Structures are given as structure tokens and as C-alpha cells.
């Protein structure tokens, strides 16, 4: 009974926290939707812990809890891979923008020199 209470409380706190982050615009909608789905998946599992037992026995897994833990780890690995991809993409974009800014600054400096040279008789 205590596990059900803790799991349900965790799911509700997660749900409220994600809504608050979305409301404050601190979490993008594409990630918010993903985490809302996770929170909404945790709630039914907290009230009916044997919900995954049928699927786990069909797949030949010892228990529903083992299946849930495996799926949780697979999900977190997928999130980590996606965030690594996003980070790499943003790093490349930042490098490209830095190079473009450096070129623009060089052009501005060159134009200022030409302008100052044209002012002096």
C-alpha cells in the first residue's frame, strides 16, 4: 500500500511540476509533452501495479515491475541520446554563428578604416 501511495504522489508531483515549467515557459512544449506522457503513464501503474503483468508474461519477463524498470531505462537512454544529439547540433550552430560574427566584425573594421582614411586629406 505504501508503494502505491509513493508512486501516485510522485506521479502527481511530476505532473504539477511539468505543468508549472510549461506555464513559466522554462520547458519547451516538445519536451513537456513527452514528460506529461510519462507522468500520465506512471499514475495508472501506481493504482494498478499488476497492469503490466499480462504483457510481461506474454513477453516472457518475470514480472510487470521488471518490464517497467526495463522500459524506464530504455526511455532514459533514448532521452539521453536525443539530448546529446541536440547538444551537438547546437554546438555546431554556435560555432558557425561565431565564425559569421567574426567575419562581420572584420568587415565592419575594414569599412571603418576606409571611412577614416577617406576623411583625412
N, CA, C and O of each residue as an XYZ file, in Angstrom:
484
protein
N       0.810     -1.188      0.000
C       0.000      0.000      0.000
C       0.857      1.256      0.000
O       0.507      2.259     -0.623
N       1.979      1.192      0.702
C       2.870      2.341      0.778
C       3.490      2.641     -0.587
O       3.665      3.805     -0.949
N       3.826      1.581     -1.352
C       4.390      1.767     -2.694
C       3.390      2.468     -3.605
O       3.776      3.330     -4.395
N       2.130      2.119     -3.508
C       1.096      2.751     -4.328
C       1.016      4.240     -3.996
O       0.938      5.079     -4.894
N       1.036      4.561     -2.705
C       0.964      5.962     -2.287
C       2.173      6.753     -2.785
O       2.021      7.852     -3.318
N       3.361      6.201     -2.613
C       4.585      6.896     -3.034
C       4.604      7.078     -4.547
O       4.958      8.154     -5.029
N       4.233      6.058     -5.300
C       4.234      6.148     -6.757
C       3.199      7.147     -7.246
O       3.481      7.941     -8.143
N       2.011      7.117     -6.672
C       0.966      8.059     -7.068
C       1.362      9.491     -6.727
O       1.145     10.403     -7.525
N       1.939      9.690     -5.552
C       2.386     11.028     -5.154
C       3.478     11.530     -6.078
O       3.471     12.694     -6.477
N       4.415     10.663     -6.421
C       5.482     11.035     -7.346
C       4.918     11.418     -8.708
O       5.339     12.416     -9.293
N       3.973     10.637     -9.217
C       3.350     10.948    -10.499
C       2.626     12.273    -10.479
O       2.719     13.048    -11.431
N       1.895     12.547     -9.392
C       1.174     13.819     -9.290
C       2.122     15.010     -9.167
O       1.899     16.051     -9.786
N       3.169     14.857     -8.375
C       4.164     15.931     -8.243
C       4.833     16.185     -9.591
O       5.065     17.334     -9.969
N       5.139     15.123    -10.306
C       5.751     15.247    -11.625
C       4.808     15.980    -12.585
O       5.239     16.857    -13.334
N       3.549     15.627    -12.560
C       2.551     16.250    -13.423
C       2.415     17.741    -13.122
O       2.417     18.561    -14.040
N       2.297     18.092    -11.857
C       2.181     19.502    -11.463
C       3.455     20.263    -11.811
O       3.392     21.388    -12.307
N       4.610     19.655    -11.553
C       5.885     20.307    -11.861
C       6.054     20.583    -13.345
O       6.537     21.649    -13.726
N       5.666     19.643    -14.179
C       5.796     19.832    -15.626
C       4.846     20.921    -16.100
O       5.228     21.764    -16.912
N       3.607     20.914    -15.600
C       2.674     21.983    -15.963
C       3.220     23.349    -15.554
O       3.086     24.321    -16.298
N       3.827     23.423    -14.388
C       4.379     24.699    -13.921
C       5.550     25.150    -14.799
O       5.654     26.329    -15.137
N       6.428     24.214    -15.167
C       7.543     24.568    -16.056
C       7.033     25.033    -17.421
O       7.572     25.978    -17.998
N       6.008     24.378    -17.928
C       5.422     24.793    -19.199
C       4.765     26.165    -19.074
O       4.891     27.000    -19.970
N       4.070     26.395    -17.972
C       3.395     27.679    -17.763
C       4.397     28.826    -17.695
O       4.136     29.910    -18.216
N       5.538     28.591    -17.059
C       6.578     29.622    -16.941
C       7.472     29.708    -18.175
O       8.390     30.526    -18.231
N       7.199     28.867    -19.152
C       7.987     28.806    -20.387
C       9.457     28.447    -20.125
O      10.357     28.921    -20.819
N       9.680     27.607    -19.119
C      11.028     27.132    -18.817
C      11.293     25.767    -19.435
O      12.415     25.264    -19.387
N      10.263     25.175    -20.010
C      10.373     23.887    -20.678
C       9.651     24.005    -22.007
O       8.500     24.436    -22.065
N      10.335     23.619    -23.071
C       9.711     23.699    -24.393
C       8.589     22.683    -24.505
O       8.598     21.644    -23.845
N       7.625     23.004    -25.354
C       6.429     22.173    -25.475
C       6.743     20.751    -25.934
O       6.108     19.795    -25.489
N       7.731     20.616    -26.831
C       8.019     19.265    -27.336
C       8.543     18.348    -26.227
O       8.254     17.151    -26.224
N       9.306     18.901    -25.293
C       9.779     18.103    -24.166
C       8.691     17.975    -23.110
O       8.572     16.936    -22.461
N       7.902     19.018    -22.937
C       6.816     18.988    -21.972
C       5.802     17.905    -22.289
O       5.334     17.200    -21.395
N       5.462     17.775    -23.570
C       4.501     16.747    -23.977
C       5.041     15.354    -23.667
O       4.303     14.479    -23.215
N       6.304     15.162    -23.906
C       6.927     13.867    -23.627
C       6.858     13.542    -22.135
O       6.473     12.436    -21.755
N       7.229     14.502    -21.296
C       7.232     14.259    -19.860
C       5.818     14.174    -19.291
O       5.593     13.480    -18.300
N       4.866     14.872    -19.908
C       3.476     14.722    -19.476
C       2.982     13.305    -19.748
O       2.261     12.722    -18.938
N       3.376     12.760    -20.892
C       3.007     11.370    -21.192
C       3.613     10.405    -20.181
O       2.966      9.442    -19.770
N       4.839     10.660    -19.785
C       5.487      9.804    -18.786
C       4.741      9.897    -17.457
O       4.464      8.878    -16.824
N       4.418     11.118    -17.038
C       3.702     11.293    -15.775
C       2.326     10.633    -15.830
O       1.886     10.024    -14.856
N       1.652     10.755    -16.968
C       0.328     10.144    -17.101
C       0.415      8.622    -17.186
O      -0.558      7.935    -16.875
N       1.558      8.086    -17.598
C       1.740      6.628    -17.625
C       2.037      6.087    -16.229
O       1.679      4.954    -15.908
N       2.685      6.891    -15.413
C       3.037      6.455    -14.062
C       1.790      6.358    -13.182
O       1.689      5.455    -12.352
N       0.843      7.277    -13.356
C      -0.338      7.299    -12.481
C      -1.160      6.013    -12.539
O      -1.462      5.458    -11.482
N      -1.543      5.501    -13.729
C      -2.308      4.241    -13.714
C      -1.505      3.066    -13.153
O      -2.062      2.178    -12.508
N      -0.217      3.068    -13.398
C       0.619      1.984    -12.871
C       0.718      2.036    -11.351
O       0.919      1.010    -10.699
N       0.578      3.227    -10.793
C       0.640      3.332     -9.336
C      -0.628      2.781     -8.688
O      -0.562      2.183     -7.614
N      -1.770      2.975     -9.323
C      -3.028      2.497     -8.750
C      -3.300      1.023     -9.063
O      -3.961      0.329     -8.291
N      -2.780      0.552    -10.208
C      -2.958     -0.860    -10.595
C      -1.575     -1.415    -10.931
O      -1.218     -1.506    -12.105
N      -0.786     -1.789     -9.907
C       0.585     -2.232    -10.154
C       0.684     -3.504    -10.995
O       1.737     -3.777    -11.571
N      -0.385     -4.281    -11.074
C      -0.348     -5.527    -11.857
C      -0.746     -5.296    -13.309
O      -0.955     -6.252    -14.056
N      -0.851     -4.013    -13.717
C      -1.291     -3.680    -15.073
C      -0.360     -4.253    -16.136
O      -0.816     -4.656    -17.206
N       0.922     -4.292    -15.856
C       1.898     -4.784    -16.831
C       2.167     -6.283    -16.715
O       2.928     -6.828    -17.515
N       1.570     -6.952    -15.752
C       1.851     -8.376    -15.554
C       1.438     -9.221    -16.758
O       2.153    -10.153    -17.127
N       0.303     -8.911    -17.372
C      -0.141     -9.665    -18.554
C       0.825     -9.518    -19.713
O       1.183    -10.497    -20.369
N       1.246     -8.276    -19.960
C       2.195     -8.032    -21.053
C       3.547     -8.662    -20.754
O       4.193     -9.217    -21.643
N       3.972     -8.573    -19.496
C       5.281     -9.148    -19.147
C       5.266    -10.667    -19.264
O       6.256    -11.258    -19.697
N       4.172    -11.307    -18.889
C       4.117    -12.771    -19.037
C       4.062    -13.158    -20.514
O       4.621    -14.184    -20.901
N       3.404    -12.362    -21.332
C       3.370    -12.620    -22.774
C       4.766    -12.503    -23.377
O       5.129    -13.271    -24.268
N       5.549    -11.538    -22.887
C       6.910    -11.342    -23.389
C       7.927    -12.257    -22.723
O       9.089    -12.288    -23.129
N       7.508    -12.998    -21.711
C       8.418    -13.915    -21.022
C       9.288    -13.229    -19.997
O      10.379    -13.710    -19.691
N       8.830    -12.117    -19.461
C       9.567    -11.372    -18.444
C       8.973    -11.745    -17.087
O       7.766    -11.954    -16.964
N       9.818    -11.823    -16.084
C       9.411    -12.340    -14.773
C       8.242    -11.585    -14.151
O       7.311    -12.212    -13.645
N       8.269    -10.254    -14.178
C       7.183     -9.503    -13.539
C       6.953     -8.184    -14.264
O       7.778     -7.741    -15.063
N       5.829     -7.579    -13.972
C       5.497     -6.279    -14.553
C       6.464     -5.205    -14.099
O       6.785     -4.290    -14.857
N       6.927     -5.311    -12.866
C       7.895     -4.346    -12.348
C       9.210     -4.415    -13.126
O       9.812     -3.383    -13.420
N       9.650     -5.616    -13.454
C      10.880     -5.771    -14.250
C      10.705     -5.137    -15.629
O      11.610     -4.466    -16.125
N       9.560     -5.345    -16.237
C       9.273     -4.736    -17.543
C       9.257     -3.228    -17.429
O       9.815     -2.532    -18.277
N       8.611     -2.709    -16.371
C       8.548     -1.262    -16.167
C       9.946     -0.675    -15.989
O      10.257      0.365    -16.570
N      10.782     -1.323    -15.198
C      12.153     -0.837    -14.985
C      12.958     -0.878    -16.282
O      13.713      0.049    -16.575
N      12.797     -1.958    -17.062
C      13.498     -2.039    -18.337
C      13.049     -0.925    -19.277
O      13.880     -0.263    -19.898
N      11.737     -0.718    -19.383
C      11.217      0.332    -20.264
C      11.644      1.718    -19.790
O      11.899      2.606    -20.603
N      11.722      1.898    -18.481
C      12.171      3.178    -17.930
C      13.622      3.458    -18.300
O      13.967      4.571    -18.700
N      14.464      2.448    -18.165
C      15.881      2.617    -18.509
C      16.043      2.854    -20.011
O      16.840      3.697    -20.424
N      15.297      2.120    -20.822
C      15.367      2.323    -22.279
C      14.904      3.732    -22.638
O      15.504      4.381    -23.495
N      13.853      4.204    -21.998
C      13.358      5.553    -22.249
C      14.403      6.595    -21.871
O      14.651      7.525    -22.638
N      15.016      6.451    -20.704
C      16.027      7.417    -20.269
C      17.258      7.402    -21.180
O      17.865      8.446    -21.423
N      17.623      6.227    -21.680
C      18.734      6.163    -22.641
C      18.368      6.877    -23.937
O      19.204      7.564    -24.523
N      17.128      6.720    -24.390
C      16.682      7.411    -25.599
C      16.677      8.924    -25.385
O      17.070      9.675    -26.278
N      16.238      9.374    -24.216
C      16.247     10.810    -23.907
C      17.677     11.331    -23.872
O      17.957     12.406    -24.402
N      18.587     10.579    -23.251
C      19.995     10.995    -23.193
C      20.604     11.076    -24.591
O      21.348     12.013    -24.884
N      20.302     10.115    -25.454
C      20.817     10.147    -26.828
C      20.255     11.346    -27.582
O      20.982     12.014    -28.317
N      18.975     11.619    -27.404
C      18.359     12.769    -28.084
C      18.972     14.086    -27.598
O      19.264     14.971    -28.402
N      19.163     14.214    -26.292
C      19.754     15.438    -25.761
C      21.211     15.597    -26.202
O      21.670     16.720    -26.411
N      21.933     14.503    -26.343
C      23.304     14.581    -26.868
C      23.292     15.056    -28.308
O      24.132     15.861    -28.709
N      22.341     14.560    -29.087
C      22.217     14.993    -30.475
C      21.880     16.486    -30.535
O      22.475     17.222    -31.322
N      20.930     16.933    -29.707
C      20.555     18.351    -29.667
C      21.753     19.206    -29.270
O      21.995     20.259    -29.859
N      22.500     18.749    -28.270
C      23.671     19.491    -27.803
C      24.723     19.606    -28.899
O      25.315     20.671    -29.080
N      24.959     18.533    -29.623
C      25.932     18.556    -30.715
C      25.487     19.499    -31.824
O      26.296     20.244    -32.378
N      24.205     19.464    -32.142
C      23.669     20.341    -33.182
C      23.797     21.808    -32.769
O      24.178     22.653    -33.579
N      23.481     22.105    -31.525
C      23.578     23.483    -31.041
C      25.025     23.954    -30.955
O      25.318     25.124    -31.201
N      25.926     23.042    -30.607
C      27.352     23.391    -30.572
C      27.857     23.754    -31.966
O      28.611     24.714    -32.126
N      27.444     22.994    -32.965
C      27.829     23.288    -34.347
C      27.235     24.623    -34.806
O      27.900     25.409    -35.480
N      25.990     24.864    -34.436
C      25.341     26.115    -34.813
C      26.028     27.313    -34.139
O      26.202     28.362    -34.758
N      26.411     27.147    -32.884
C      27.113     28.210    -32.160
C      28.462     28.506    -32.800
O      28.847     29.666    -32.940
N      29.183     27.451    -33.190
C      30.475     27.646    -33.844
C      30.298     28.393    -35.159
O      31.055     29.316    -35.459
N      29.310     28.001    -35.933
C      29.048     28.644    -37.214
C      28.683     30.115    -37.028
O      29.163     30.974    -37.767
N      27.837     30.404    -36.045
C      27.450     31.796    -35.791
C      28.634     32.623    -35.294
O      28.753     33.799    -35.637
N      29.504     32.023    -34.493
C      30.697     32.730    -34.011
C      31.618     33.098    -35.170
O      32.165     34.200    -35.215
N      31.781     32.166    -36.104
C      32.608     32.454    -37.277
C      31.987     33.571    -38.114
O      32.694     34.449    -38.609
N      30.673     33.533    -38.270
C      29.994     34.565    -39.049
C      30.119     35.935    -38.381
O      30.309     36.941    -39.066
N      30.017     35.982    -37.061
C      30.172     37.245    -36.335
C      31.600     37.770    -36.488
O      31.801     38.972    -36.662
N      32.582     36.886    -36.425
C      33.974     37.306    -36.586
C      34.194     37.911    -37.972
O      34.878     38.926    -38.104
N      33.617     37.294    -39.008
C      33.749     37.837    -40.358
C      33.054     39.192    -40.486
O      33.581     40.103    -41.124
N      31.889     39.323    -39.888
C      31.168     40.595    -39.937
C      31.928     41.691    -39.192
O      31.961     42.837    -39.641
N      32.532     41.351    -38.071
C      33.333     42.330    -37.326
C      34.548     42.773    -38.139
O      34.924     43.945    -38.121
N      35.155     41.828    -38.848
C      36.300     42.181    -39.696
C      35.857     43.114    -40.826
O      36.566     44.062    -41.162
N      34.690     42.849    -41.409
C      34.154     43.722    -42.460
C      33.863     45.117    -41.920
O      34.166     46.111    -42.579
N      33.279     45.199    -40.731
C      32.973     46.499    -40.122
C      34.261     47.260    -39.836
O      34.340     48.461    -40.090
N      35.260     46.578    -39.315
C      36.542     47.231    -39.027
C      37.182     47.747    -40.317
O      37.738     48.845    -40.345
N      37.098     46.950    -41.379
C      37.661     47.367    -42.670
C      36.914     48.581    -43.214
O      37.547     49.502    -43.731
N      35.611     48.607    -43.114
C      34.821     49.746    -43.578
C      35.113     50.995    -42.755
O      35.153     52.100    -43.296
N      35.315     50.827    -41.459
C      35.656     51.977    -40.610
C      37.017     52.538    -40.995
O      37.200     53.755    -41.018
N      37.968     51.672    -41.297
C      39.291     52.136    -41.720
C      39.201     52.888    -43.044
O      39.840     53.927    -43.211
N      38.415     52.371    -43.982
C      38.236     53.049    -45.265
C      37.564     54.405    -45.067
O      37.940     55.385    -45.711
N      36.593     54.463    -44.199
C      35.884     55.709    -43.932
C      36.801     56.732    -43.279
O      36.784     57.906    -43.647
N      37.601     56.295    -42.314
C      38.549     57.198    -41.650
C      39.638     57.646    -42.613
O      40.096     58.786    -42.549
N      40.055     56.752    -43.506
C      41.081     57.116    -44.499
C      40.550     58.121    -45.515
O      41.311     58.953    -46.009
N      39.268     58.061    -45.833
C      38.671     58.990    -46.794
C      38.462     60.356    -46.163
O      38.416     61.351    -46.886
N      38.333     60.447    -44.827
C      38.124     61.717    -44.152
C      39.404     62.549    -44.095
O      39.350     63.774    -44.201
N      40.535     61.905    -43.931
C      41.792     62.637    -43.825
C      42.267     63.097    -45.194
O      42.337     62.301    -46.130
N      42.600     64.411    -45.317
C      43.030     64.931    -46.636
C      44.428     64.524    -46.990
O      44.923     64.882    -48.059
